[in-house]
Amino acid sequence: MENFVRYQSAVPNRHGRYPGVFALANGLRDHAILTAEDAEWHQEANLRATTEYIDPSSVDPDCYDQSRNPGARAWFSVDAVDALAMTIPYLDLLDRYDVPWVQLISRTPGRIIYSDAVQVVAVPHSYCDDWPFPTPQYLIPTETASRVPSAMRPVSPRRSVQSEHGRA
């Protein structure tokens, strides 16, 4: 099975998402934080990248649509040595501006919705759909159960939760 690698922010943005390395670099540019030299490098590097690699959204405009593919994100194949090497200067740029980032490696990045020779776009796994173990059902003593709010009582992730009014 193939491995994939992703470089992303170590901190979620205001939407709770973790932007990738290129989005982070573009953010530095968009907020006019880059020096003139770094801005020039960034513009040239982005031009090279768009010339050499396919933008998945140019093939599938809906691949990053949040309603159809919530949280979709791009991952490089570990075999895409040239593409991975291209990210190193971007990571160096982030380091120069103290932008925290992390590297993720996975054989199963999620539900793959786009794939080419160097990358995939995958919708991340979700608890309800992909958690491999049954949810534990804790025993609550009868005298305590009445004091535990219904929202805190354990339920099966695949079963709908009934509210106090009988609606999910």
Buried (B, 14 or more C-beta within 10 A) or exposed (E): EEBBBBBBBEEEEEEEBBBBBBBBBBBBBEEEEBEEEBBEBBEEBBEEBEEEBEEBBEEBEEBBEEEEBEBBBBBBBEEBEEBBEBBEEBBEBBEEBEBEBEEEEBEEBBBBBBEEEBBBBBBBBEEEEEEEEEBEEEEBEEEEEEEEEEEEEEEEEEEEEEEEEEEE
